[in-house]
Amino acid sequence: MSHQVRLDDDVYERIKSRKRSDETFSEAIERLTSEWTLLDFADGAPVVDAETHRDALAQSENQGIGDTRDRLERMDVEDEG
């Protein structure tokens, strides 16, 4: 079943600018108005507070710095940092 829908010009242009070349207008509207968000994919994942997240990032960065220094030392390259 097909329906006609009237859109204001600015709405039409916004959809048109986001429409992929391989999809119909209906498919573009479906994709752009989908009810799914990234949070839906995180359903059931533990919530991490900002401080824990910052700590994990710092730990990862420090580990990377340490690994790089170890490699430079094994290669007998002086660390300038």
RAVENUR-V682086 format. One record per pair of residues at least 24 apart in sequence whose C-alpha atoms are under 7 Angstrom apart, sorted by the first residue. I is the first residue (numbers start at 1). J is the second residue. D is the distance in Angstrom with one decimal. If there is no record, write none. Layout:
I;J;D
I;J;D
This chain:
none
